[in-house]
Amino acid sequence: MKQVVNVYEKGQRGLKALNTLGAYCHKSPVEQSLMNLIYYRVSQLNGCAFCLDMHSKDLLANGENAQRLLVLNAWREAPFYSERERAALAWAEALTQVNNGHVADDIYNEALQQFTEEELIDLTFAVITINSYNRVNIAFPNPAVVGTYTPGQFA
């Protein structure tokens, strides 16, 4: 798809509001490595090439194991993820794939075992944030920028 509307030029007010939410998530007590893993997984689910490129580079630059990224799509079967990460991944998937309705009780209960209430709220806002960025990039794709991100560029 050819980019018709440049959202980064014409949508500054909306993006500023979204960036404020992103900044809030960046200051969360939830470890940034887990947040980036969630951003990467949600971007996989949504098929957002720019965000996949960005978050994979940030994860690798911060010491993430490449094997964990390569098999993240099968995190339930892979032995590389902690219980906290698994709870966060399940939570993120449940919030992203909203066609399933409410979050299942088992996912909710496991999340509350791994996160404080405040952390779970922050994790929820992080999932909302990355879903929003994904949808902006999917609505207004710019293939020319995919692959151009450098780690920490938006920090």
Disulfide bonds with the S-S distance in Angstrom:
none
